[in-house]
Amino acid sequence: MSPQVAVIIVAGGSGRRMGGKLPKQFMTIGGKPILMHTLQRFVDVLKNPQIILVLPTARIEYWKELCRTYGFNQPHIICEGGETRFDSVKRGLEHIGEASLVAIHDGVRPLVSGALIQRAIADAKVFGAVIPVVTPIDSLRQIDAEGNHIIDRTQLRIVQTPQVFHAKVIRKAYEQPYSSAFTDDASVVEASGHDICLCEGDYANLKITTPIDIITAEALLTAQAKLTKS
């Protein structure tokens, strides 16, 4: 029986903003690589998910070595990434089989909660295209030719993943040619003419990008482990 949900985990980043030689998705938090935490979150929540992991070609053997070292044996398909995130997702879509829904998630968001995954999937079944968002906490200013001015942050949302779509919707969207305006999967789907529904995100759903994010992620993992045991 084909899985209802296919999960494409995009992990093609080079980690330049992290400042080290090792891409951030392979760095360790909580005793194992970030990417393993990410995959495990989906395995723990979904029944028989089809997980497609998109990696840089040069890092595929390294990932396999990490899996052997850490005894990580959760089933997943490894897919070679492309030059852009758009290309990587497009390649990942070639492996979703007959799944009716596709969830696309950043490999460096290892703290995504089961509740968020389930919420996004449930809403996607109804609306066809769903992304989790949170309201900005900080004040924001816009810079333009006349200087800078305050923006009403209540009118803005910060976009997260997983972004979940009906399979036919996301397949159609990725038939379009690439555009530099495509910043995430929702922007690709929106350009194909489909409306995007917003669901409640999670401030703990951190995207690990800079060294301070590693420290924050470690603290959050520790706190979550304590809550689970209590």
C-alpha positions as CSV (number, residue, x, y, z in Angstrom):
1,M,0.0,0.0,0.0
2,S,1.4,3.4,-1.0
3,P,1.9,5.9,1.8
4,Q,-0.6,8.7,2.0
5,V,2.1,11.3,2.7
6,A,5.4,11.7,1.0
7,V,7.9,13.8,2.8
8,I,10.7,15.6,0.9
9,I,13.4,16.8,3.2
10,V,15.7,19.3,1.5
11,A,19.2,19.3,2.8
12,G,21.3,20.8,0.1
13,G,22.8,23.7,1.9
14,S,26.5,24.5,2.0
15,G,26.5,26.0,5.5
16,R,28.4,29.2,4.5
17,R,26.6,31.3,7.2
18,M,27.6,28.8,9.9
19,G,31.2,29.6,9.2
20,G,32.6,26.0,9.3
21,K,33.6,23.5,6.6
22,L,30.9,21.0,7.6
23,P,27.4,21.8,6.2
24,K,25.1,22.6,9.1
25,Q,22.7,19.7,8.4
26,F,25.5,17.3,9.4
27,M,26.5,19.1,12.6
28,T,25.6,17.4,15.9
29,I,23.0,18.4,18.5
30,G,21.7,16.2,21.2
31,G,24.3,13.6,20.4
32,K,23.5,13.0,16.8
33,P,23.5,14.9,13.4
34,I,20.8,17.5,12.9
35,L,19.4,15.7,9.9
36,M,18.7,12.6,11.8
37,H,16.6,14.5,14.3
38,T,14.7,16.0,11.4
39,L,13.9,12.6,9.8
40,Q,13.0,11.0,13.1
41,R,10.4,13.7,13.8
42,F,8.4,12.6,10.8
43,V,8.9,8.9,11.3
44,D,7.5,9.3,14.9
45,V,4.4,11.1,13.7
46,L,3.4,9.6,10.4
47,K,2.4,6.0,9.6
48,N,4.5,4.5,6.8
49,P,5.8,7.8,5.3
50,Q,7.7,7.9,2.1
51,I,10.7,10.0,3.1
52,I,12.9,11.4,0.3
53,L,16.1,13.0,1.5
54,V,17.6,15.4,-1.0
55,L,21.4,15.8,-0.5
56,P,24.3,17.4,-2.4
57,T,25.8,14.8,-4.6
58,A,29.2,15.2,-2.9
59,R,27.7,14.5,0.5
60,I,25.7,11.3,-0.2
61,E,28.4,8.9,0.8
62,Y,29.2,11.0,3.9
63,W,25.6,10.7,5.0
64,K,25.6,6.9,4.5
65,E,28.7,6.7,6.6
66,L,27.0,8.8,9.3
67,C,24.0,6.5,9.2
68,R,26.3,3.5,9.8
69,T,28.2,5.3,12.6
70,Y,25.1,6.3,14.5
71,G,23.1,3.1,13.7
72,F,20.4,5.2,12.0
73,N,18.3,2.8,10.0
74,Q,15.0,4.6,9.4
75,P,13.9,3.9,5.8
76,H,14.3,6.8,3.4
77,I,15.2,7.4,-0.3
78,I,18.3,9.4,-1.0
79,C,18.0,11.8,-3.9
80,E,20.7,14.0,-5.5
81,G,20.0,17.7,-5.2
82,G,20.2,20.3,-8.0
83,E,21.8,23.7,-8.4
84,T,18.9,25.5,-6.7
85,R,16.4,24.6,-4.1
86,F,13.8,24.6,-6.9
87,D,15.8,22.0,-8.8
88,S,16.3,19.9,-5.6
89,V,12.6,19.8,-4.8
90,K,11.7,19.0,-8.4
91,R,14.0,16.0,-8.3
92,G,12.5,14.9,-5.0
93,L,9.1,15.0,-6.5
94,E,10.2,12.3,-8.9
95,H,10.2,9.8,-6.0
96,I,6.8,10.5,-4.3
97,G,5.1,7.6,-5.9
98,E,1.3,7.6,-5.5
99,A,1.2,9.6,-2.3
100,S,-1.8,11.9,-2.2
101,L,0.0,14.6,-0.1
102,V,3.5,16.0,-0.2
103,A,5.1,17.6,2.8
104,I,8.3,19.6,2.0
105,H,10.6,20.4,4.9
106,D,13.9,22.1,5.6
107,G,16.5,19.6,6.7
108,V,17.8,22.1,9.3
109,R,14.5,22.4,11.2
110,P,15.1,19.4,13.5
111,L,12.7,20.6,16.2
112,V,9.4,20.5,14.3
113,S,6.7,19.2,16.6
114,G,4.4,16.3,15.9
115,A,1.5,18.7,16.5
116,L,2.6,21.0,13.8
117,I,3.2,18.2,11.3
118,Q,-0.3,16.8,11.9
119,R,-1.9,20.3,11.8
120,A,-0.3,21.2,8.4
121,I,-1.3,17.8,6.9
122,A,-4.9,18.0,8.2
123,D,-5.3,21.5,6.7
124,A,-3.7,20.5,3.5
125,K,-6.2,17.7,3.0
126,V,-8.9,20.4,3.0
127,F,-7.2,23.3,1.3
128,G,-4.6,21.7,-1.0
129,A,-1.8,24.1,-0.1
130,V,-0.8,24.9,3.5
131,I,2.2,26.6,5.1
132,P,2.8,27.2,8.8
133,V,3.5,30.8,9.9
134,V,4.3,32.8,13.1
135,T,3.9,36.5,13.8
136,P,7.1,38.5,14.0
137,I,8.1,39.4,17.6
138,D,10.6,42.1,16.8
139,S,9.8,45.5,15.4
140,L,10.4,45.8,11.7
141,R,11.5,48.7,9.5
142,Q,11.5,49.0,5.8
143,I,14.4,50.7,3.9
144,D,13.6,52.6,0.7
145,A,14.8,55.5,-1.4
146,E,13.4,58.0,1.1
147,G,15.0,56.5,4.2
148,N,13.3,54.0,6.5
149,H,10.0,53.6,8.2
150,I,8.2,51.3,10.6
151,I,6.1,48.4,9.3
152,D,3.0,47.1,11.1
153,R,4.3,43.7,12.1
154,T,0.7,42.4,12.8
155,Q,0.2,42.4,9.0
156,L,3.3,40.2,8.5
157,R,4.0,36.5,9.0
158,I,7.2,34.5,9.1
159,V,7.0,31.4,7.0
160,Q,8.1,27.9,8.2
161,T,8.1,24.4,7.0
162,P,6.7,21.7,6.5
163,Q,4.7,23.1,3.6
164,V,2.1,20.6,2.6
165,F,0.3,20.2,-0.7
166,H,-2.0,17.9,-2.7
167,A,0.4,15.9,-4.9
168,K,-1.3,17.0,-8.1
169,V,-1.0,20.7,-7.0
170,I,2.7,20.6,-6.3
171,R,3.5,18.5,-9.3
172,K,1.7,21.0,-11.6
173,A,3.5,23.9,-9.9
174,Y,6.9,22.4,-10.5
175,E,6.2,22.1,-14.2
176,Q,6.9,25.9,-14.4
177,P,10.3,27.2,-15.4
178,Y,12.5,28.4,-12.5
179,S,12.1,32.0,-11.4
180,S,14.3,33.9,-9.0
181,A,11.1,35.0,-7.3
182,F,10.6,31.4,-6.0
183,T,11.8,31.7,-2.4
184,D,9.9,28.6,-1.1
185,D,7.5,26.0,-2.3
186,A,4.5,28.1,-1.5
187,S,5.8,30.8,-3.9
188,V,6.0,28.2,-6.7
189,V,2.5,26.9,-6.0
190,E,1.1,30.5,-5.8
191,A,2.7,31.4,-9.2
192,S,0.8,28.4,-10.7
193,G,-2.5,30.0,-9.7
194,H,-3.3,28.1,-6.4
195,D,-4.2,29.9,-3.2
196,I,-2.1,29.3,-0.1
197,C,-3.7,28.6,3.3
198,L,-1.9,29.6,6.5
199,C,-1.8,27.5,9.6
200,E,-0.4,28.1,13.0
201,G,3.4,27.6,13.2
202,D,5.6,27.1,16.2
203,Y,8.3,29.5,17.5
204,A,10.4,26.4,18.5
205,N,10.5,25.2,14.9
206,L,13.9,26.8,14.6
207,K,15.8,26.9,11.3
208,I,19.4,26.3,12.2
209,T,21.4,28.8,10.2
210,T,24.0,30.5,12.4
211,P,26.2,29.3,15.3
212,I,23.8,30.9,17.9
213,D,21.1,28.6,16.5
214,I,23.0,25.5,17.5
215,I,23.1,26.7,21.1
216,T,19.4,27.5,21.0
217,A,18.6,24.2,19.5
218,E,20.5,22.3,22.2
219,A,18.7,24.2,24.9
220,L,15.3,23.5,23.3
221,L,16.1,19.8,22.9
222,T,17.0,19.5,26.5
223,A,13.8,21.3,27.6
224,Q,11.7,19.0,25.3
225,A,13.4,15.9,26.7
226,K,12.6,17.0,30.3
227,L,9.0,17.7,29.4
228,T,8.7,14.2,27.8
229,K,10.0,12.5,30.9
230,S,7.8,14.5,33.4
